Amino acid sequence: MHGYVVAAIVGFVMMSASTGFAEDRLIVPSITGAFLDTATSLAPSPDSQTPTTQAVDVARPRRPWPLPALYGSAIFLHACDTYLTLSALNAGASELNPVLKPFTNQPLAFIAVKAGLTAASIAGAEQMWKHDHRAKAVVLMMLTNAMMVGITAHNAEVLQRFR
């Protein structure tokens, strides 16, 4: 059963990131053209009484679709890891991560640190995206998620041994 869970998580992470290296600029001109053609055909004629007051900027997408999926899966994996870790700690296991070990007796602090680590990985990818390192942002999130799949699977095994 455990192997199926790990395989499902790995499959989800890989599927959500499979187009991380796809060039999204190829589709932008056709989408932009479609939006601009539609906006032009819907714009009032010059002799109309209603003036056009706002332009729409559709020239560049805000994020490629894999990034939000990778962000969501990172949040999910970190939440699973937090739950499994706290459950294993309650069952008698000990934390091996030296960064998190001081917080094992304080569940709210532990959750806060885990949330901060999750936010840091997402913020790092966002900074890479803003500085036009798109592929690096996607790779960072893929690596983060792959690492979290392994950690979460390990914590699930530990929890099973202690139950």
KAMOFEN-V132705 format. One line per field, one symbol per residue. ss: DSSP state (@ for helix, = for strand, . for the rest). Layout:
ss: ???
This chain:
ss: .@@@@@@@@@@@@@@@@.......@@@@@@@@@@@@@@@@@@......................@@@@@@@@@@@@@@@@@@@@@@@@@@@......@@@@.....@@@@@@@@@@@@@@@@@@@@@@@@...@@@@@@@@@@@@@@@@@@@@@@@@@@@@@.
